[in-house]
Each structure stands twice: as C-alpha cells, then as structure tokens.
C-alpha cells in the first residue's frame, strides 16, 4: 500500500487493504491507513476507484465508503477535477449503480441518491432530472424505494446548496428548476404510489418523502389531497407510526402563519382530533415510543395553532384537552416534555389583557395541569420507605429525572401565572395537608411513609418561588410553619425543605417573624453527614444572608463562631457559599466596624492559610491552599464599604496587612500555577472592588505582578494587570497624572516582557499567555490609545498578533482577533475608545494606524484568510471575517490586491485559476460601486469562499506552504 499519496498507490486493492487495516492492527498502522484514505479521498484517482469498488466489491462496508467518497468528490471536486463534457457520463454511471443497489443495502442506496442529487444541482444543463431518474430506474417494485429515496434527498441537498460552488444567482435558478417546477409532478407521483397498494400506503418512505417536499409544496396542496388521509392512516400502523407522526407534525408546523392558513387549519383540525382515542390506546398498550409519537403530533399542532387557541378558545378547546390528556397518561414521563412549549406559549397569550376571555375559559385547564404536574413530579415509589436510591444505581437516569423535574417546574410557573399565585399555592398547600392527614401520623424517626407525595409539592413550592410576591400573606404564612416540622431524618424531604427556605428568603425578609425558625432548621442541617444536605444548607444560608442581611446584622459576632466552627467540614463549593453569605452580612455593618469585623472573620482564615502554606508539599495540599485563597477573595468582592476618597478605606487598611502574606506565598509557590492564578484573582478583585482607594497598595501590587510574570511566564499576571490599567486610566476621577504615567510605564514593561517571550518561544507553546496578553491589550487600546498607537511597541504588538493567528486554539486566536478588530476602528471615524474626544490627536492616530496597515496589512490578510480556510477554530470565523471587513473599509483597493495574492498562494490543485478569477471579479464589482453597504456583500463572498474551501480540503499534512505564518521577532 502506498502511503505517500502517489497516484499509482490509489488502486482498488490498496484502498480495500487500507480499510481492512482500519478495522484492526495497532494505532500506528491505523493512523497510516487513515492518512492514506484521506489522501485518497482528495485525489483525482478516487473517481474511478470508488466506481470500481461499487461495481465489484461485495463488502457492504467498502461499498458504503466508496459511495460516501463519491458524494464528497461530487460536492467539492466536480468543478475542478471533472470536465463539464464528462458530467453526463458520470450521471449515467451513477444511474446504473442506483439500479444495481435499488434493493439495498439501504445506506449505499441513499448515498448514491445523494450523489445524484448533488450532481443534478451542479449540472445546470440537465433540465429533465425527475423524468430521467424515474425513466432510468423503471417501474418495477424494487425501484420504488430508490425513487422515493431520491425524491426525499433532492430537496434536502438543494437546501444545503451553499456548500456547492454555484453563485447565489445560479443556485436560486437551479432551486427553481429542480424543486418549484417539479413540485406538482412529485405530488402526483406520491399520490399514485400511495394508491398503488396497501403496503405502499403505509410505507415509511412515503411519509419521509412527503415531509421532505413540504418545504417546497404548499401545505394546502397536501392537506387537500389523498396524501393527508394516507398520513392519518399511517398513524394506526406500527410500521409507519413514527414516520407518519413526524410527517403530520411537519404539516402542522407549515401552518404556523395561522392567518395565511385558516382554511387549511380548519381542514386539519378534525383530522388531528380524530386521533385522540389513540392517546389512551397507546398508553394502555404501554407502547412508549408510539405514545411519544402521538403526543408529539398534538404538541406540534398546539405549538402551531396556539394563537388560535387564544383567539377561539372554545373552538380549539378539544385540542387543548387532548394535550392535557397526553400529560395525564404519560406513565413513563417520556412524552410530557413535548407539551411544555405549548403551555408556555399559550400562557404568554392568555396573560395579556387582550385575551382575558381565553384566560377565563382556560384557567381550569391550567388548574388540572397543576394537579397532573404535582403527580408527575413525584419520585418513583419503593417498597422500603427509607430507600432513596430509586433508580437502581443508574445515576444518569436519576440526573435526567432531576433535569426533567426542573423543566416541569417551569411549566408549573406558567400555570401559576395563568391561575394566580394564591390559587396555585393553595393547591400545593392542599397536597401537603393531604399527606399530613393520610400519613403524617405514621411518620417516625426511622421512616416516613409515602414521602414522595410530600416531597413533590415541596419541589413545586420551590419552583414557584420567583413568582410569589414577598407581600403574600394568605397561603405562605400557613405553609412555612409546616415546613420547619418536616422530618429531618428523611434526606429527600429535608433537602426539599431547605431548598424551599432558600428560595423564599426575600419573602422571609419581609416577614421577619419566620426568620429564626427557618434559619435554625437550616443551621441544624449542618450536623448531617450527607453532602447533598450540606450543599443545600450552605446555599440556603447564603441566600438568607444576602436577602436578610440587615436582619442578621445583630448576629454578626455570633455567626462568626458558627462559621469558624463549621467551615472545615464542608466541601469547597459549600465553603464559598457560606463565606459569601457572612461577607454580605459584614458588608452592611457600620463603616467604622468594617475593619474589626474583617479581622474577626478573616484572621482565622489567614492563620489557616499560613498553616496550609507551611504544610503544602504535594499537589493535593497545594490545591487546597489555592482553593482557600478563594475564600479571602470573596470578602474582597463583597465587603466594599463606601468611604470618602480623601481618607483611608478600612477594608483596604485590612488588606494591606494581608498583602505581604499573599506576596510571600506567591514567592514560595511561583512555580505552581493554581496558586498564582488564585492570588492574581484576589489582587485583581482588590483593584475592581476598591478602585482608586487601592492606591496605597498600588506600588507593591504592580511590582509583584511584574516580578511574578517575569519569573513564572503565566498569563494570570497579565490578567490582573488589566484591572489596574482600567481603573487608573486617564479619564478616571481622583487619579493623579503621576500615577497614570507610572501605570502606563508598568504596562509597557509587561508588554515588552511578553514580546520578548513571543520572540523566543513559538506561539503554540504560549496559548494562555497570548490570550491574556491580547485581553490586556484590548484594555490598553481602549483606555490609552493616544499613548499606545504612537509608541514603539505598537508595530511589534501588531506583528505578534498576526503570528498568534497561526494557532489552532480558540481562546488565544479569539483574543488576538478582538484586539485587531478594535485596532482597525482607529483607522476610521468611529474608534472603539472609552474617550472619542481626541481633538487634534485624532487624525494623527488615524494616520498611524493607516500607515501600519499599509506596511503590514498584506501579512494580516494572508494569515486571516489562511486561518479561515484552514486553521481557525470554528468559533473564530466571525471575528476573522470582521477583520477582513475592517480592512476593506479602510484600504479597499490594497486589501483586494492582498486577497488576490493570498488565494494564489493556496496549495497547488486546491483551487483553479477560474475559481480565483471568479471570486476576485465579484469582489471588485462590489468595490467599484462605492456603496458602503456593498462591503457587507464582499464579506459574505469571502465567508462563502473560505467555508467552501475548508469543506473541500482538510489541512494539508505537509504544512501550509506559502501560507505558513512568519516567525515573530522582537528586537526591543
């Protein structure tokens, strides 16, 4: 087997051998085989070899590979590798192969149908496509499946036609010729087929074909034809149920513009409603998939006609009731989610004053829906009342159920908005009372019977929290005293009660009499060994502190004792919740008490920090140390007292005492990235929280950031530096000129260090540093453009950004592109600056940028286009095309020339001169008009071109040739 891609190596035996190698063998031989097959798929020889395999190989896997390869060749290589005079011969070969594979295997047959469809799109001289295909395949029964497959894929492939190298005008014309002009004939063919035999009338392929053509055929044509009855009847056949349900759903969705389709909807509605008995039948038969399919049909109808349900609630009430029945009979909870969007959309309408009558008529439906949801929310029953693992250890299934319950909670909120919160809460209260009356007396310390029917209304109560006004005084005062009596030995119930308390803390803040019993219940829960309970308790405690902070103020000293005693028993996330809570309580205390309270709460944390630092000898203990630093950061973020700008901030005074300890830890662990990151994060938030009040710490902080980056080469020091750059920029109040000069000097020193590093180390080894550097530069350009743009660093920073575009990792490429896009705005009249009042400096800055682009623009265009065609991660395409657009706006003629040169550098054989000339002709045509809006069309042309190229060619394994990025060198 030739692995070097030589033409004589791409023979049928060699390709089959490579496929065999892919099934077994070691990783190195598999990789060689994969490389060989990828090169084969791009080669000219692939045309004849794939057809040879399809004609002769008996193996289904080889046949499918050949058919798939042929599809790719027709899609991407037809225009460049097959002369137009040979297209008809290729078509005839495919038709012969289709005849051969008419009876299967189906995957091969479908791929060949796709091949023929893609060829039909590009063969603009082929006008009688449908007639040719039907005539060539004949009328025998074995060919029907093949014809139906072709009819199904044709609209799909035309819709995806942007991946084919036709112009927009050509594609529009071809779409009309292949679809619009054939629509009536296709409908006739499908009707004839449906009426040809009972088997044909229930063939899933028929319904798939109808579904595909519904994009092109007016829905009224199908609804008023015998095809609708075929679809309805197909729902009664097990073989065709799924396909028929999907088809009917699409028919309903095609009538979403209800005012344009009223007659069609009136014809459809009774047909859909006659399916309602199937709901009970499929439920009774426990046909889960069938029940899901029928529910989906009603849901599609409801989603499509929801406006009419609000306009004519009486006429469409049967449809609403059918959806309610689907919810009630969903034993497996697999289908109810299809209805959620309908209940939401209907709620959106009926809660408007305009549809108040519909709300009156449908409120009982939502009331029944709440009853159904309360039942559906219940965990599965178990024979053992103490059994909480109700999913037989299947954690994935349990997680799906939990997620599903949250979606049901959203639907519960929809119902609440229609019914009113008091009415909805009353239903929840009734469910709780029913459990108490039935089973409350049977509950013991060791067992709570039927706890599921109590836990469900608690979950519902939690879900409704956001909707309940904090002034609600009717139902909640009845419910809350019941919740603090929930048995604490049942983990699920205790968890549910704690989460309810956490959700209603705003209500509790307005009803302080209920605060202490709830808070005591939550605090008592910290004595459990259950991590889930502990997480819930920590989260709820945080919400109590945030929403009831003024009520808890007198307990600040007492809370510290609890906080300090319980902290070490919690997980990291729960420690952070607890810390954020107490920090919030501290934040609202008297300003003169802030310093002493910070010492009270944080000194023990600092003591722990030093102990952990002294004992941190392995990665695990170092990570614990890093996580502990986050707790201090939470105080920095939350305890931000207001203090006059001309006096010392008490919080800053405390952090001045802590700073040397953090600096020492940083020095000792400068080679451990997580600790560096956490300390930089802490310092960054000091700047963000206290702004110019941090000035007393500014000098030592800047020194440690500069020193830390020089030693560690970690981007987090640049990330922290950007906060200083923002908060001490020239347009900030209370910032002295000398400080601004020092800060900009600090930035230039950081930037110089990075540029030296990028000159010595390849970008691929510096992705995080590059990302943080260009995030820093975005701020520098935003706040200091009049200093940065004329500086000696401006050009090397630009050149380094171009070098960074060669990376294949999203974050650094995205950061560099964002910087470049912002930079380009300074070459125009709308700079992305925090202060656009540059005065006389404005034209000078614009000239600096334009001169830079004249000197370096070709390199930028080359690397941006290379990225969009070959190397960029997908999420960077938009910013890449934004850079191209910016260049065309500033230097249209020069940019056009650079684009032309760049695409001529593409690897030989990957683009023809005709394609390049065609692209450039279109670009120049748009540019000549002088209309600024035409630049958007240029951007679209380049996006389409680069997308097509990227699909057609994988990144070459022997490098990018002339498009390889130049190595960045910095002499500073």
C-alpha positions, 0 to 999 in steps of 0.5 A: 500500500502506498502511503505517500499519496502517489497516484499509482498507490490509489488502486482498488486493492490498496484502498480495500487493504487500507480499510481492512487495516482500519478495522484492526492492527495497532494505532500506528498502522491505523493512523497510516491507513487513515492518512492514506484514505484521506489522501485518497479521498482528495485525489483525482484517482478516487473517481474511478476507484470508488466506481470500481469498488461499487461495481465489484466489491461485495463488502457492504462496508467498502461499498458504503465508503466508496459511495460516501467518497463519491458524494464528497468528490461530487460536492467539492471536486466536480468543478475542478477535477471533472470536465463539464463534457464528462458530467453526463457520463458520470450521471449515467454511471451513477444511474446504473449503480442506483439500479444495481443497489435499488434493493439495498443495502439501504445506506449505499442506496441513499448515498448514491441518491445523494450523489445524484442529487448533488450532481443534478444541482451542479449540472445546470444543463440537465433540465429533465432530472425527475423524468430521467431518474424515474425513466432510468430506474423503471417501474418495477417494485424494487425501484420504488424505494430508490425513487422515493429515496431520491425524491426525499434527498433532492430537496434536502441537498438543494437546501444545503446548496451553499456548500456547492460552488454555484453563485447565489444567482445560479443556485436560486435558478437551479432551486427553481428548476429542480424543486418549484417546477417539479413540485406538482409532478412529485405530488402526483407521483406520491399520490399514485404510489400511495394508491398503488397498494396497501403496503405502499400506503403505509410505507415509511418512505412515503411519509419521509418523502412527503415531509421532505417536499413540504418545504417546497409544496404548499401545505394546502396542496397536501392537506387537500389531497389523498396524501393527508388521509394516507398520513392519518392512516399511517398513524394506526400502523406500527410500521409507519407510526413514527414516520407518519407522526413526524410527517403530520407534525411537519404539516402542522408546523407549515401552518404556523402563519395561522392567518395565511392558513385558516382554511387549511387549519380548519381542514386539519383540525378534525383530522388531528382530533380524530386521533385522540382515542389513540392517546389512551390506546397507546398508553394502555398498550404501554407502547412508549415510543408510539405514545411519544409519537402521538403526543408529539403530533398534538404538541406540534399542532398546539405549538402551531395553532396556539394563537388560535387557541387564544383567539377561539378558545372554545373552538380549539378547546378539544385540542387543548384537552387532548394535550392535557390528556397526553400529560395525564397518561404519560406513565413513563414521563417520556412524552410530557416534555413535548407539551411544555412549549405549548403551555408556555406559549399559550400562557404568554397569550392568555396573560395579556389583557387582550385575551382575558376571555381565553384566560377565563375559559382556560384557567381550569385547564391550567388548574388540572395541569397543576394537579397532573404536574404535582403527580408527575413530579413525584419520585418513583415509589419503593417498597422500603420507605427509607430507600432513596436510591430509586433508580437502581444505581443508574445515576444518569437516569436519576440526573435526567429525572432531576433535569426533567423535574426542573423543566416541569417546574417551569411549566408549573410557573406558567400555570401559576401565572395563568391561575394566580399565585394564591390559587396555585399555592393553595393547591400545593398547600392542599397536597401537603395537608393531604399527606399530613392527614393520610400519613403524617401520623405514621411518620417516625424517626426511622421512616416516613411513609409515602414521602414522595407525595410530600416531597413533590409539592415541596419541589413545586413550592420551590419552583414557584418561588420567583413568582410569589410576591414577598407581600403574600400573606394568605397561603405562605404564612400557613405553609412555612410553619409546616415546613420547619416540622418536616422530618429531618431524618428523611434526606429527600424531604429535608433537602426539599425543605431547605431548598424551599427556605432558600428560595423564599428568603426575600419573602422571609425578609419581609416577614421577619417573624419566620426568620429564626425558625427557618434559619435554625432548621437550616443551621441544624442541617449542618450536623448531617453527614450527607453532602447533598444536605450540606450543599443545600444548607450552605446555599440556603444560608447564603441566600438568607444572608444576602436577602436578610442581611440587615436582619442578621446584622445583630448576629454578626459576632455570633455567626462568626463562631458558627462559621469558624466552627463549621467551615472545615467540614464542608466541601469547597463549593459549600465553603464559598457559599457560606463565606459569601453569605457572612461577607454580605452580612459584614458588608452592611455593618457600620463603616467604622466596624468594617475593619474589626469585623474583617479581622474577626472573620478573616484572621482565622482564615489567614492563620489557616492559610499560613498553616496550609502554606507551611504544610503544602508539599504535594499537589493535593495540599497545594490545591487546597491552599489555592482553593482557600485563597478563594475564600479571602477573595470573596470578602474582597468582592463583597465587603466594599464599604463606601468611604470618602476618597480623601481618607483611608478605606478600612477594608483596604487598611485590612488588606494591606496587612494581608498583602505581604502574606499573599506576596510571600506565598506567591514567592514560595509557590511561583512555580505552581500555577493554581496558586498564582492564578488564585492570588492574581484573582484576589489582587485583581478583585482588590483593584475592581472592588476598591478602585482608586482607594487601592492606591496605597497598595498600588506600588507593591501590587504592580511590582509583584505582578511584574516580578511574578510574570517575569519569573513564572511566564503565566498569563494570570499576571497579565490578567490582573494587570488589566484591572489596574490599567482600567481603573487608573486610566486617564479619564478616571476621577481622583487619579493623579497624572503621576500615577497614570504615567507610572501605570502606563510605564508598568504596562509597557514593561509587561508588554515588552516582557511578553514580546520578548517571550513571543520572540523566543518561544513559538506561539503554540507553546504560549496559548494562555499567555497570548490570550491574556496578553491580547485581553490586556491589550484590548484594555490598553487600546481602549483606555490609552490609545493616544499613548499606545498607537504612537509608541514603539511597541505598537508595530511589534504588538501588531506583528505578534498578533498576526503570528498568534493567528497561526494557532489552532486554539480558540481562546488565544486566536479569539483574543488576538482577533478582538484586539485587531478588530478594535485596532482597525476602528482607529483607522476610521471615524468611529474608534472603539475608545472609552474617550472619542474626544481626541481633538487634534490627536485624532487624525494623527492616530488615524494616520498611524494606524493607516500607515501600519496597515499599509506596511503590514496589512498584506501579512494580516490578510494572508494569515486571516484568510489562511486561518479561515480556510484552514486553521481557525477554530470554528468559533473564530470565523466571525471575528476573522471575517470582521477583520477582513471587513475592517480592512476593506473599509479602510484600504479597499483597493490594497486589501483586494490586491492582498486577497488576490495574492493570498488565494494564489498562494493556496496549495497547488490543485486546491483551487483553479485559476477560474475559481480565483478569477471568479471570486476576485471579479465579484469582489471588485464589482462590489468595490467599484460601486462605492456603496458602503453597504456593498462591503457587507456583500464582499464579506459574505463572498469571502465567508462563502469562499473560505467555508467552501474551501475548508469543506473541500480540503482538510489541512494539508499534512505537509504544512501550509506552504506559502501560507505558513505564518512568519516567525515573530521577532522582537528586537526591543 
